[in-house]
Amino acid sequence: MRAPRMIFRRRDAPRPSTDGAFLRAADGALSTTAARIMSGASRLAVIVARAGDETLCCGALIHAAARGGARVDVICLTQGEETMRARHDETADALACLAPDATLHWIGEPEKTLPARGRHFDMLARRLQPLIAPEATVLLPWPGEPCVDLARGHALGRAAMAADRAALCYLAEARFLPKAQVPHGLRLLTAPPASIAAKRRAMSQHSGRCGELAASGRTPPAMLEHFLQHPELYLPG
């Protein structure tokens, strides 16, 4: 017998600490599960522009996919020059909480310098190609993110894949945009409690990154807590 389609509405989830166009749209979004997202794929490739986004935006999915037997690759595009080793170690420790057998690929471009086009863009796309397994479910930043590195990270990921290959986008800062054109197909991840708990442990490993975000004023502590209180959001990409 087919399972009934489930609607995941905001009133059924812990109330988020902030609001935005995507979060309002989530009131009527369909729920999904890690098994549905993976659709039997044996690998998961997560492309992030900044260390920590894999945990904040995709940590519950990473954990659930790994528990289901998928091999996980996290590809981090940028690094801060003064915090390279610390962020690398934090990310490795966070992944150990989510998927102990995950592979972390560190591209190492300086923050806020990802190219939008040209020879450097093409070179980076070629570097990414062998890191994205043909059989992998691929997660990319959403192209409408206000952070330039995130938007360009999406473009690089798409350039590294065949034009007709499917991917999913995760939402980072864009989820808090007060106004945005929300694309069709928004999904909320229904994650098991064990995956939420693993995500919280992983986030605790990113103390340096979370401290930087809070100090910047763009991502206050309440907003960071939101990523644990509200389901992860995914869009066709």
N, C-alpha and C positions, 0 to 999 in steps of 0.2 A: 504494500500500500504506500502511495506517495505521501511523504511528510507534508503537512500543510505549510504554506508560505508564512513566515513570521514577519511581523512588523515590529521593529525596535523603536519605540518612541521615547522621547526625552524623559517623560514622566516615569518610565520604567528604569531609568539609569540614575546614578548619583547626579545631583544637579551640578553642572559645570560652574567654574568660578568666574567665567567671562562669557561674552556673547559675540556673535558674528554672523555673517550671512550664511556660511556653511553650517554653523551650529543651529541656526533657525531652520534651515532646509532639512536638517537631520531629523526633525520631528516626524517627517513622513518618509524617511528613507528605509529601504529594506535592510534587514540584517543579513549577515553572511558569516561563514565560519572559515577557519583555516583550511579545513578539508575541501571546501568548495573553491576557495581561492587557489589552492594548489592543484586541484583537479587531477590528482594522481601523479603530478610531476615529482621527480626524485631530487630536484635541486631548487634552491631559492637564491636568487642573486639580488642583493640590495645595494643600489647605487646611492651614495649620500655625498653631498657637497661638503658637509661639516661633520667632524667627529661628534657623536652624541645623538645625531638625528636618527640613526638606526634604532636607538633605544627609545627615545622620546616618541617617535612616530610609528615605529614598526615592531617594538620589542615584544609585544604579546604574540604577534603573528610569527615572528622569528622563533620564539620559544615553542609555540604550538606546532609549527612546521617541523622543527627539529625533533620534537617528541614523536611526531608521526613518521620519522625515519628519513626526512629530507636532509640533504647536505646543504649547508648554508655558506654562501660567499658574501662578504661585505666589502664593498669597494669604496674607499674614502678618497675623494678627489683633492681636498685642500688640507693645509696645516698652517698653524700660526708659527712663525719663525722662532719665537721665544719659548714656545710651549710644545714643540714637536714631540719630544720624548715623553713628556707627561701625558699629553693627549693620546699618544699611541698606547701607552700602558693602561690608561683609563679605559680606552675602548676595548683593548684586549681583555681586561678584567670584567668589563660589562658583558662582553660576548660569552665569557666563561659562565656567567649566570644564565644566559639565554640559550646558548647552543655550544656546549663545551668543545665540540669538534668543528666549529665554524672556522673558516679561513678568512683572515683579514688582509686585504690588499690595500697598500698605502701608496697612492699616486704621488702625493707630496707637492702639489702646486700651491704657491702662496695664496692666502685668503684674499678674496676680492679681486683676483686677477684672471679668473677663468675666461678664456676667449669665447667670443660669440661666433667667430668665423675665421677663415684664413688658414695658413699653413700650420700654426700652432694648434688650432682646433682640430684639424685633420690628423695631426700627429697624435693628439690625446685620444681621439676616437679609435685610431688604430691600436693604441695601447690597451684600450678597454676591450676590444673585440675578443681576444683569447680568454679573457677573464669571465665572460658571460657564456656559460655553457649552453649549447643548443637546446638542451632539454629543460632548462631552468625556467621557472616562473620569475619574472623580472619586476622589481619595484623601482620606481623613479620618483624624483621630486615632481610636484605638479608644475607645469610650465608657467602658470600665472602667479607663482610665489613672488612677493614683493622683494625678497632678497635676490640680488643679481646672481650670486653664485648658485643658488638653488635653481633658478630658471635656466641658467646655462648648463647646470648639471643634467637637467632633463634633456636639453638639446644634445649634449655629448652622448648620453646614454642611447638616445634614439639613433644618432648617427653611427653608433657602434653596432647596431642591429639591422637586420633586414627590414625594409620599409613596411612589409606586410606582417611583421611579427608583433604579436599582442604583448602588451605590458600593462601594469597597473601603476597609478600615481598615488602617492601618499600626501597628506596635507600637513604642513608644519605651521609657519606663521600665517599662511593664507586662511586658516580656519577662523582666525580672529578678525579678518577684514570686515568692517562694518557694512560695506556694500560690495557685492561681487556677483557676476553672472555665474550661477552655479550650473555646471554641466549636468546633463542627464546621466544617471547611473550611479549616483552617490550611494555607497554602501558603508554600513557600520559593522565592525568586526565584533561578533559575540565570542569572547575569549573565555576559556575555563579559568576558575580561580587560581589554579596553579600557575598559569601564564601571567596573570596580573601580578601575583606575588613575585614571580621571577623578574618581571619588568621593574618592580619597585626595588628589588635588590640590585638590579643592573644600574638603575638610575643613581643609586647611592654611590656607585663606583665613579660616576661622572661629576664628582664634587667640583673639580676645577672648571669644567665646561659650564656647569650650572651656575657656579659663582660668577663667571664672566658674563653670562646672559643676564643674570639678575643685576649685576653692576652696570650693565649697559643701559638699563632702564627700559629696554625694548621687551624684555621677558621677565616680569617680576615673579617672585616665588609663587604667588597664587596661580599664575599662568602655568608654571612648571608643574604644579600639583594637578592642574587640569588634565594633563596628559595621562595621569593615572586614574582620574575620576571619570573621564569620558571615553567611550569606545574609540578605537582607531578608525580613521576615515580613509576610504579608498575610492578611486575613480578609474574608469577605463583610460588608458594612456597611450 
